[in-house]
Amino acid sequence: MRKRMLGFFIFLCCGALTVGGCAKKELVKGEGEIPSATSTKPAEPGTAAQEPGKATVKNDKVQEQTINEAPAAVKGEPVPAEQQAQMEKIYFDFDSFILSAPSRSTLAKNAEYLQKSKSLKVRIEGNCDERGSDDYNLALGEKRAKAAMNYLVTMGVSADRISIISYGKEKPADPGHDEAAWAKNRRDEFILSK
């Protein structure tokens, strides 16, 4: 009887392993950790409320942010490199789309330039590091782009001059596989057009 129970238990465990399969990616150390309080970048994202056209976001630290839906894509011809150089990138913490103080300062400079150059439009490209699934990173990249768009609109830039797109983890700035590379990849880029 005991041998049958042991055999059944082993069979059950093997079946569970077979059905469950193997993990597709190795768990990255520190992936589930909350960023330190000394970080100059934002905290963890929360969940969205259900109001059409807007989403109120709360994270574990009870920070709120309103994100408006993005308009249709803004199309136009590229601008000269010296004009494009006026727009600075912003960076995010791991698994976050909350704007840090340095990001808000950079966005204020970008908004100032856009207000002076009324004929220019901007496409905000949300990017992520390589950790996480494709679908998750596409959604996170979109949230990052929407957060920047919302901030630019509050700074006086017309929403019809802004479009967003998420590249998720498809366009890394640094192909490395360490924290230094990942920090460069968690970003929004601002592409100008006429």
N, C-alpha and C positions, 0 to 999 in steps of 0.2 A: 504494500500500500504506500509506504513511504517513498519507494523508488518511483512509483507511478506519479505521485504528487510532484516529486523533484523533476521528473521527465516532463510533466505537463507544464510546470513553471518555466523550465528552460525553453520549451517549445513556444510558450506564450511570449517570453522575452524576445526570442529570435523573431517571432512574427511581428512584434511591436517595432523592433529595429528595422525590419524589412519594409513595413508599411510606412513608418516615419521617415525613412530615408536619411540622408546625410545633409548637413548644413551646406549651403552653397558658398558661404563666405565664412572665414574665421572671425570670431568675435574680436573686435579691436579693444585692447586694454583701455579702460577709462571711457568707453563709448557711452555708458549710461550715467556717468558722473555729471554733476552740476558744476559749471565753471566756477572758479574761485571768485571771491568777492573783490579781489584786487585786480581782476581783469578789466581792461578798458573797453571790452566788447560786451554786447548785450547778453541777457539770460535766456533760458529755455523758452520755446514757444508754447502757446496754450491752444485752446480750441476756439472755434469761431461760433458766434451767435447766428441765428437764422433770420436776418432782416434783409429783404431784397435790396441789392445794390450796395450794401455795406456789410462789413463784418466787424464786430467788436471782438478783440482778442484779449484773453487773459492768460497769464502764465502762472506758474506755481507761486511766484512772488507778488501776485496781485497787481501786475502792471497792466495797463490797458492801452490799446491802440486801435484806431479805426482805419480800415483799409477799404477804399472805394474800388468798385469794379473798374477794370481798365477799358478804355475805348478801343475801337477797331484799330488795327495797325496803322501807324503813320508811315507813309511812303514818301520818298523823295530822293534827290541825287546827293551823293556824298559831298562832304565839305573838305576844304584843304586841311592838311595835317596840322598847321599852326592853329586853326580854329578848334580842331578835335582835341588838341593838347590842353585846351582850357578846361575840359571836363575831367575831373578826377574820379577814380574808382572809390568805392566804399567797401568795407570788409565786415564780416559777421563772425560771431562765435559759433562753435559747433552746434548744429541742430537748432539754430536760432534765426529769427528774422526781425528781432527787435533792434531798432537803431540805437547805437551807442552815441555818446556825446561827441567823439571825434567824427563819426559818420554824419551826425546832424550838422556839424560845423562844415564839413566838406560839401554836404548837400546845399547848405546856405550859399556857399561860394558858387556852386553850379547853378543855383537858381538865379543868383545875381547876374551871372554871365548870360543866361537864357533870357532874362528880362531886358538886358541891353541889346540882345540880338533877336528881335521879334520875328524875323523871317526864318529862324532855325527851328527845327523839330528835333526831338530826342527819342531814341529807342533805349529803354532800360533793359539790360540783359542780366537776368538772375542766374547765378552759378553756384555750384556746391562742390564739396570735396568728394572723393571716390567712395566714401563709406555710405552704406545704405543702398536700397534698391533703386532701380531706374525710376520707377513710378514715384517713390517717396521723394527723391531728389528733384524730379521735375516739379512736383507740388511745392516743395520748399523753395526752389528757385523762383517760382511764380510769386510766392508770398514775399520773398525778399524784394523782387522788382516792384510789387504793389506797395510795399512799405515805403520805398524810395519815391515812387510816383505820388503817393498820398502826401508825403512831406513836401515835395516840390510844389504841389498844388496849394498847400497851406502857405507856402512862401510866395504865392502870387503868380506862378506859372500856369497858364491855361491848360486844362486837362486835354483839350483837343490837339495840343502840340506834343503830347506824350503817348508813347505806346510801350508795351512791355512784351517780353518773351522770356521763357525759361529754357536754359540749355541743360539744367540739372548738372550732371557730372561729365557731360560730353565734351566740354571745351576747357580743360584744365589749363591754368596759367603756368603751373609748375607740374611736370610729370612725376615728381618724387612721391614716395610712399611714407612720409613722416610728417610730424606735426607742422614743421616749417613750410612744407609744400602745401599741406591741407589748408593752412591759414591763408595762403595766397589764393587758393582756389575758391574759398567761401567769400564771394564778392558780387557786387553789381557793377557793371560797366555801362557807360553812357555814350551812345553812338549818335552823333549829330548828322542831320541831313537838311536839305533846303526844301 
